[in-house]
């Protein structure tokens, strides 16, 4: 019985479960597209009934929604801070997909209602009503199958990205393009390039980013924005608080994550360790010893590199995993500088960049 229940739960997650915990981004995207179809269907049925011309209703709904999507795209591009690159192609592609789903719903309205007289486009107006009704049924089936095929076509790449974010365990989705120029110092353009490369994980990217700044400077927001852009690249990201990381370090091992569970730290390409408390980083032997105390499960081996065990009872061992990229957020600038200096000593093959932020003007007022 339990095996059957687990199988049913796995089937439920195919559509992004909303059971027990929260709505997943996979579920939300699919519900959103279903809503777009209903918008097209309902608006066309209403306008067609009101003006007795379903072709005109189809054109009006399509035109209005096209203008709406273009305005949404222009507003999104305009509101971007233009510090980081703006994904204009991604914004326009999302708008086009939404518009097409509305169009399919509008087309269904034209074929589903006998009063639409769509058959007049293909048959002589004097054709028998039975022939017109049969043609309308075939048109409805054709549009419905086209809608289903389009949904399945665009669903796979979208849900792959949405699932990557769901499994990151980040509390909210933020993108770098919306992050303001809160960088302290005159070399902010160099920092922006380094952060963008870090999120993409390209050759030459740093291994560690230490983000610091006073309250309301956007430390956690920048860390989550880096994670958001990384998930858009379909990278495996895991967000953890310092306390959660310590729990994992005390356990000393991780087991593989289930389909609907967040990635484990040892599975991720990029790990975000948010809100490191200053007291935790104060150690009589210095910052390097504090880092080792925070992450090491064995001398010289961190929880990031510890092999994933098949189960809790599996014996330890196996080849160490490659060290992921790590973002560390620390509120105290002096402690952050000490950590940034100590990380290359603890992880000598990984470059470390220090990101210092200032309070944005709008946040200070």
Secondary structure, 3 states (H helix, E strand, C coil): CHHHHHHHHHHHHCCCCCCCCCCCHHHHHHHHHHHHHHHHHHHHHHHHHHHCCHHHHHHHHHHHHHHHHHHHHHHHHHHCCCCCCCCHHHHHHHHHHHHHHHHHHHHHHHHHCHHHCHHHHCCCCCCCHHHHHHHHHHHHHHHHHHHHHHHHHHHHHHHHHHHHHHCCCCCCCCCHHHCCCCECCCCHHHHHHHHHHHHHCCCCCCCEEEEEECCCCCHHHHHHHHHHHHHHCCCCEEEEEHHHHHHHHHHCCCECCCCCCCCCHHHCCEEEEEEECHHHHCCCCCHHHHHHHHHEEECCEECCCCCCECCCCCCCCCCCCCCCEEEEEECCHHHHHHHHHHHHHHCCCCCEEEEEECCCHHHHC
